[in-house]
Amino acid sequence: MSAPKTKDRTARQRPRDPRTARWTLIVTSVAGFMAALDNLVVTTALPAIRNDLGGGLADLEWTVSAYTLTFAVLLMPGAALGDRFGRRRLFIAGIGVFTVASAAAAAVAPGIDALIAARALQGVGGAIMMPLTLTLLAAAVPEARRGAALGIFGAVTGVAVACGPLVGGVLTEHLSWQWIFWLNVPVGAVLIPLTRLRLAESYAPAARLDVPGTLLAGGGLFGIVYGLVSGHVEGWTSTPVLGALTVGTLLLAAFVRHGAVAAHPVLPIRLFRDRGFAAINAASTLMFLGMFGSIFLLSQYLQNAVGYSPTEAGLRMLPWTAMPLVVAPFAGALSDRIGGRPVVVAGLVLQSAGLALYALVLDPGMSYAAQLPALIVGGFGMALFFAPAMSVVMSAVRPAEQGIASGANTALREVGGALGIAVLGAVFAAAGGYGSPRAFTDGVVPALRIGAGAVAVAALAALLIPRGSRTRTVPAAGPEPVPATGPQAVERARERAGV
């Protein structure tokens, strides 16, 4: 799509002032918290959703994956739309879509299919909103204070990810699962007028939209995930499953070719010619495949097999999900000293070991003391990975490409999460089921082994990162990093505007 014939309006932004910077930090941090929370908040509510709305394993998988898939596919086009039509304007639109979808998920959904549709719409809103949070923040905060502002933003979104299972458990147990979505409605209703009144508008009118690339990626990923999720229901050799897997694979192959030959693709394949960039993205995708698929099953296992309440399940997952908040600052300092590769590899090895240890001790009615070592080891490994991973991505590309590199890495992580739920869910369905605590455990154990294997392969991929590469400091926001971070977003905007 050609750029509109208008002058670069970036130069006509209002001058930065402290009040605008403060309000921008507040608004974008709250928006980031809301979107990041929704990635994991639903996990501890899945048993309650299943009891109320019915449905099987495939429906629960789509309840989570509908959000992550739409988020992943539309994330980078969402950033380009903001650059082209106004970042504040599109940010407001994203918040509006996210808020309306949250209300639909909570109040309107009469069944599991309607809930899945509302979750997909949430992903659309999140994909428009999230890439613009740090773009707006970077434009509003003076460069001398930008690092501190980005650090605050990263801490807020990190807390959201860490507390997601706990917040979901508390709301589900003491109110109802609908409240995990109702929570977003008043927040969004407050953010929209605040954004309109307090944030400055900015543009990069030369931004280009890659509609064919977006359609190819979306169709291909949907086909692959649909085939994996439906295999245990329809049969792995059935026409719908084989057709979906085949068409999905062909569309993704066409997407790769498009990225290699198009003038302005949504994902430039040339970036993957760099060994470090290709290695860290492969490791990130596999890491999320093993981690998200495992969280999806373990959050249900703690309730269905062990008998914990939703709140108790959320609390008991904190040593795993909250560990990055404690360890990440030290891991980041270590990666600055010795380079990102050894820290990333160590983190992946520990995460794989944690999942393997959990699979080794898993049993219906097992004590929490028996689970705790696996949770701590896995959480420590997660923290070591997340702290330097995005910095390794940044160090592999030129400064002018850091925005699109960050967005690509974030999208691939989300894709890995959706694939992990589908793959590990298929393993669970083949080996066990919801019939009894023993059947549930029998399904989770081999799935965790597959998850541990995927993360182990991620560690091997990370070994391909060049030795001695130093990292560039970016905020570590836990398991849900945000694209186009800070100065990198500004560089991307300048590049698109031809500055």
Residue, then its C-alpha position, 0 to 999 in steps of 0.5 A: m500500500s502506498a504512503p499518503k502524499t503528506k508531509d512528515r507531521t512528526a516535526r509538528q508535535r508539541p514540545r516535550d514537557p514533564r507533565t506530558a511525559r508523566w501522563t504518558l508513562i502512567v497511561t502506557s504502563v497501565a495499558g501494558f499491564m492490562a494487555a500483559l495480564d491477559n496472556l496468563v490470567v486465563t490459565t487458572a480459570l480454565p477449569a471453571i470455564r470448562n465447568d460453566l460453558g462445557g467444551g473439551l480440550a480443543d476449546l480450552e486451547w482455543t480460549v488461550s490461543a485465539y488471543t496469542l495468535t491474533f496478537a502475533v499476526l497483527l502486532m507488526p501491522g498494528a505498529a505500522l497503522g499507528d505510524r501511518f494514521g497517528r499513534r495516539r489515535l490508533f492507541i485509543a482504537g486498540i484500547g477501545v477494541f480490547t475493552v469491548a472484547s473484554a466486556a463481550a467475553a465476560a457478559v455476552a459469551p453464551g458458550i465457549d465458541a462466543l468466548i473464543a471469538a471474544r478472545a480473538l477480538q481481544g488479541v486484535g485490540g492488544a496487537i494495535m495497542m501494545p506496539l504503540t505503548l513504548t513508541l508513545l513513551a519514547a516520543a514523550v520522555p526526554e532522552a536523558r530520562r528515557g531509560a528510567a521510564l522504560g525500566i518502570f514500564g518493564a517492571v509494571t508489565g513484568v509484574a502483570v505476567a508474574c501475577g497473571p495466574l494468581v490474579g486469575g485464580v483469586l477472581t475465579e474463586h472469590l467472584s467468578w471467571q467472568w471477572i478476569f475480563w470485567l476487570n479490563v472494562p473500567v480500566g479501558a474506560v478511564l484510559i481512553p479519555l486520559t489518552r485523548l486529553r494527556l498524550a501527544e499525537s505523532y506520525a511517521p506517514a511513510a510507514r507501509l502496510d504489508v497486507p499480503g504478508t499479513l494474510l499469508a502469515g495469519g492463514g498459515l498459522f491458523g491452519i497449522v494450529y487448527g490441525l494440531v488442535s483438531g487432530h485428537v478430535e477429528g483423527w490425524t489422518s482425517t481430511p480436515v486435519l491433513g488439509a489444514l496442516t497442508v494448506g497452513t504449511l504452504l501458506l507459511a512457505a509462501f510467507v517466507r518467500h514473500g518476505a524474501v522478495a517483497a520490497h517492504p515485507v512485514l517480516p524481512i527474511r534477510l534479517f535471518r541471514d545473521r546467525g545470531f538473529a536466527a539463533i535467538n529467534a529459534a531459541s525464543t520460539l522453542m522456549f515459548l513452545g515448551m513454557f506456554g504449553s506446560i503452563f497451560l496444562l500445569s495450571q489445570y493439573l494443580q486443580n483437576a488432579v491435586g485438588y487446589s482451589p484456583t487461588e491456591a493454584g495461582l499462589r503455587m505457580l509464583p516461584w516459577t512465574a515471578m522469579p524473573l522479577v527477582v533474578a532478572p536484574f542480576a542476570g542482566a548485569l551478568s550478561d552485560r559483563i560476559g555476553g548474552r549467549p552463556v546466560v541465555v543458554a544457562g537459562l534454557v538448560l535450567q528451564s528444560a531441567g525444571l520441566a523434566l524434573y516436574a515430569l519426573v515427580l508428577d503424581p496425583g495428590m503429590s505434596y507442594a514440597a515435591q513440586l517446589p524444586a522444579l518450580i524454582v529451577g524452572g523459574f530461575g531458568m526463565a529469568l536468566f533467559f528473559a533478561p538478556a534475550m531481547s538485548v541479544v536480538m538488538s545486538a544482531v541488527r543495525p540500529a535502524e532495524q532494531g524496531i522491526a527486529s524487536g517486533a519480529n521476536t515478540a511475534l515469534r514468541e507468541v507463535g511459539g506459545a500458540l504452537g506449544i499449547a497445540v502440540l502439548g495439548a495433542v500429546f496430553a489428549a493422546a496419553g490421558g484426559y479429564g476423566s480422573p486425576r490419574a488420567f490427567t496426570d498420565g497425559v501431563v507427564p509425556a507432554l511435559r517431557i516434550g516441553a522439556g525437549a523443546v526447551a533443550v533444543a532451544a538451548l542447542a539453538a542458542l549455542l549458535i549465537p556468536r561468542g563474545s557478543r555484548t548485549r545492549t541494555v533494554p528493559a526486561a519485562g518478563p515473559e511478555p516482552v513488548p515490541a519496538t522498545g523505546p529508542q528502537a521505536v524512534e529509529r524505526a519511525r525515522e527509517r520509515a519516514g526517510v529521516 
